[in-house]
Amino acid sequence: MWLRFFDSAGNLILLPEAAEQQAEQEQQRTKQERERANRLAARLRELGEDPSIL
């Protein structure tokens, strides 16, 4: 049996462990997206395009 907590709007309130895990996953996802954007920008520069004006 599990006990779950919800706020007055009906949103699930995460336990501290789950919230920490979710934050770590978001940080990892952000890092991966930043690395991907940097690789794409480098590739555009190789092709002679300036990614800052696209």
Chimera marker file (.cmm) of the C-alpha trace (Angstrom):
<marker_set name="trace">
<marker id="1" x="0.000" y="0.000" z="0.000" r="1" g="1" b="0" radius="0.5"/>
<marker id="2" x="1.321" y="3.471" z="-0.916" r="1" g="1" b="0" radius="0.5"/>
<marker id="3" x="0.446" y="6.854" z="0.489" r="1" g="1" b="0" radius="0.5"/>
<marker id="4" x="0.469" y="9.699" z="-2.042" r="1" g="1" b="0" radius="0.5"/>
<marker id="5" x="0.167" y="13.412" z="-1.367" r="1" g="1" b="0" radius="0.5"/>
<marker id="6" x="-1.581" y="15.935" z="-3.592" r="1" g="1" b="0" radius="0.5"/>
<marker id="7" x="-1.838" y="19.708" z="-3.397" r="1" g="1" b="0" radius="0.5"/>
<marker id="8" x="-5.125" y="21.598" z="-3.461" r="1" g="1" b="0" radius="0.5"/>
<marker id="9" x="-5.019" y="21.732" z="-7.284" r="1" g="1" b="0" radius="0.5"/>
<marker id="10" x="-4.739" y="17.944" z="-7.489" r="1" g="1" b="0" radius="0.5"/>
<marker id="11" x="-1.043" y="17.847" z="-8.447" r="1" g="1" b="0" radius="0.5"/>
<marker id="12" x="1.038" y="14.995" z="-7.085" r="1" g="1" b="0" radius="0.5"/>
<marker id="13" x="3.621" y="16.122" z="-4.533" r="1" g="1" b="0" radius="0.5"/>
<marker id="14" x="6.833" y="14.177" z="-5.026" r="1" g="1" b="0" radius="0.5"/>
<marker id="15" x="8.693" y="12.719" z="-2.101" r="1" g="1" b="0" radius="0.5"/>
<marker id="16" x="12.134" y="14.291" z="-1.603" r="1" g="1" b="0" radius="0.5"/>
<marker id="17" x="13.902" y="11.243" z="-3.075" r="1" g="1" b="0" radius="0.5"/>
<marker id="18" x="11.735" y="11.264" z="-6.175" r="1" g="1" b="0" radius="0.5"/>
<marker id="19" x="12.088" y="15.030" z="-6.586" r="1" g="1" b="0" radius="0.5"/>
<marker id="20" x="15.880" y="14.734" z="-6.345" r="1" g="1" b="0" radius="0.5"/>
<marker id="21" x="15.938" y="11.950" z="-8.917" r="1" g="1" b="0" radius="0.5"/>
<marker id="22" x="13.724" y="13.956" z="-11.255" r="1" g="1" b="0" radius="0.5"/>
<marker id="23" x="15.996" y="17.004" z="-10.899" r="1" g="1" b="0" radius="0.5"/>
<marker id="24" x="19.059" y="14.900" z="-11.722" r="1" g="1" b="0" radius="0.5"/>
<marker id="25" x="17.346" y="13.523" z="-14.821" r="1" g="1" b="0" radius="0.5"/>
<marker id="26" x="16.443" y="17.036" z="-15.953" r="1" g="1" b="0" radius="0.5"/>
<marker id="27" x="20.039" y="18.195" z="-15.450" r="1" g="1" b="0" radius="0.5"/>
<marker id="28" x="21.319" y="15.258" z="-17.510" r="1" g="1" b="0" radius="0.5"/>
<marker id="29" x="18.780" y="15.957" z="-20.256" r="1" g="1" b="0" radius="0.5"/>
<marker id="30" x="19.761" y="19.644" z="-20.287" r="1" g="1" b="0" radius="0.5"/>
<marker id="31" x="23.444" y="18.726" z="-20.552" r="1" g="1" b="0" radius="0.5"/>
<marker id="32" x="22.746" y="16.352" z="-23.457" r="1" g="1" b="0" radius="0.5"/>
<marker id="33" x="20.702" y="18.973" z="-25.309" r="1" g="1" b="0" radius="0.5"/>
<marker id="34" x="23.421" y="21.604" z="-24.805" r="1" g="1" b="0" radius="0.5"/>
<marker id="35" x="26.061" y="19.192" z="-26.163" r="1" g="1" b="0" radius="0.5"/>
<marker id="36" x="23.833" y="18.390" z="-29.139" r="1" g="1" b="0" radius="0.5"/>
<marker id="37" x="23.301" y="22.090" z="-29.869" r="1" g="1" b="0" radius="0.5"/>
<marker id="38" x="27.052" y="22.694" z="-29.694" r="1" g="1" b="0" radius="0.5"/>
<marker id="39" x="27.731" y="19.827" z="-32.131" r="1" g="1" b="0" radius="0.5"/>
<marker id="40" x="25.112" y="21.146" z="-34.554" r="1" g="1" b="0" radius="0.5"/>
<marker id="41" x="26.525" y="24.679" z="-34.333" r="1" g="1" b="0" radius="0.5"/>
<marker id="42" x="30.028" y="23.356" z="-35.006" r="1" g="1" b="0" radius="0.5"/>
<marker id="43" x="28.739" y="21.431" z="-38.025" r="1" g="1" b="0" radius="0.5"/>
<marker id="44" x="27.032" y="24.547" z="-39.384" r="1" g="1" b="0" radius="0.5"/>
<marker id="45" x="30.276" y="26.506" z="-39.003" r="1" g="1" b="0" radius="0.5"/>
<marker id="46" x="32.089" y="23.734" z="-40.923" r="1" g="1" b="0" radius="0.5"/>
<marker id="47" x="29.572" y="24.219" z="-43.711" r="1" g="1" b="0" radius="0.5"/>
<marker id="48" x="30.220" y="27.967" z="-43.742" r="1" g="1" b="0" radius="0.5"/>
<marker id="49" x="27.036" y="29.044" z="-41.972" r="1" g="1" b="0" radius="0.5"/>
<marker id="50" x="26.855" y="31.269" z="-38.928" r="1" g="1" b="0" radius="0.5"/>
<marker id="51" x="24.486" y="29.519" z="-36.469" r="1" g="1" b="0" radius="0.5"/>
<marker id="52" x="23.929" y="32.723" z="-34.495" r="1" g="1" b="0" radius="0.5"/>
<marker id="53" x="21.956" y="34.326" z="-37.344" r="1" g="1" b="0" radius="0.5"/>
<marker id="54" x="19.732" y="31.359" z="-38.210" r="1" g="1" b="0" radius="0.5"/>
<link id1="1" id2="2" r="1" g="1" b="0" radius="0.2"/>
<link id1="2" id2="3" r="1" g="1" b="0" radius="0.2"/>
<link id1="3" id2="4" r="1" g="1" b="0" radius="0.2"/>
<link id1="4" id2="5" r="1" g="1" b="0" radius="0.2"/>
<link id1="5" id2="6" r="1" g="1" b="0" radius="0.2"/>
<link id1="6" id2="7" r="1" g="1" b="0" radius="0.2"/>
<link id1="7" id2="8" r="1" g="1" b="0" radius="0.2"/>
<link id1="8" id2="9" r="1" g="1" b="0" radius="0.2"/>
<link id1="9" id2="10" r="1" g="1" b="0" radius="0.2"/>
<link id1="10" id2="11" r="1" g="1" b="0" radius="0.2"/>
<link id1="11" id2="12" r="1" g="1" b="0" radius="0.2"/>
<link id1="12" id2="13" r="1" g="1" b="0" radius="0.2"/>
<link id1="13" id2="14" r="1" g="1" b="0" radius="0.2"/>
<link id1="14" id2="15" r="1" g="1" b="0" radius="0.2"/>
<link id1="15" id2="16" r="1" g="1" b="0" radius="0.2"/>
<link id1="16" id2="17" r="1" g="1" b="0" radius="0.2"/>
<link id1="17" id2="18" r="1" g="1" b="0" radius="0.2"/>
<link id1="18" id2="19" r="1" g="1" b="0" radius="0.2"/>
<link id1="19" id2="20" r="1" g="1" b="0" radius="0.2"/>
<link id1="20" id2="21" r="1" g="1" b="0" radius="0.2"/>
<link id1="21" id2="22" r="1" g="1" b="0" radius="0.2"/>
<link id1="22" id2="23" r="1" g="1" b="0" radius="0.2"/>
<link id1="23" id2="24" r="1" g="1" b="0" radius="0.2"/>
<link id1="24" id2="25" r="1" g="1" b="0" radius="0.2"/>
<link id1="25" id2="26" r="1" g="1" b="0" radius="0.2"/>
<link id1="26" id2="27" r="1" g="1" b="0" radius="0.2"/>
<link id1="27" id2="28" r="1" g="1" b="0" radius="0.2"/>
<link id1="28" id2="29" r="1" g="1" b="0" radius="0.2"/>
<link id1="29" id2="30" r="1" g="1" b="0" radius="0.2"/>
<link id1="30" id2="31" r="1" g="1" b="0" radius="0.2"/>
<link id1="31" id2="32" r="1" g="1" b="0" radius="0.2"/>
<link id1="32" id2="33" r="1" g="1" b="0" radius="0.2"/>
<link id1="33" id2="34" r="1" g="1" b="0" radius="0.2"/>
<link id1="34" id2="35" r="1" g="1" b="0" radius="0.2"/>
<link id1="35" id2="36" r="1" g="1" b="0" radius="0.2"/>
<link id1="36" id2="37" r="1" g="1" b="0" radius="0.2"/>
<link id1="37" id2="38" r="1" g="1" b="0" radius="0.2"/>
<link id1="38" id2="39" r="1" g="1" b="0" radius="0.2"/>
<link id1="39" id2="40" r="1" g="1" b="0" radius="0.2"/>
<link id1="40" id2="41" r="1" g="1" b="0" radius="0.2"/>
<link id1="41" id2="42" r="1" g="1" b="0" radius="0.2"/>
<link id1="42" id2="43" r="1" g="1" b="0" radius="0.2"/>
<link id1="43" id2="44" r="1" g="1" b="0" radius="0.2"/>
<link id1="44" id2="45" r="1" g="1" b="0" radius="0.2"/>
<link id1="45" id2="46" r="1" g="1" b="0" radius="0.2"/>
<link id1="46" id2="47" r="1" g="1" b="0" radius="0.2"/>
<link id1="47" id2="48" r="1" g="1" b="0" radius="0.2"/>
<link id1="48" id2="49" r="1" g="1" b="0" radius="0.2"/>
<link id1="49" id2="50" r="1" g="1" b="0" radius="0.2"/>
<link id1="50" id2="51" r="1" g="1" b="0" radius="0.2"/>
<link id1="51" id2="52" r="1" g="1" b="0" radius="0.2"/>
<link id1="52" id2="53" r="1" g="1" b="0" radius="0.2"/>
<link id1="53" id2="54" r="1" g="1" b="0" radius="0.2"/>
</marker_set>
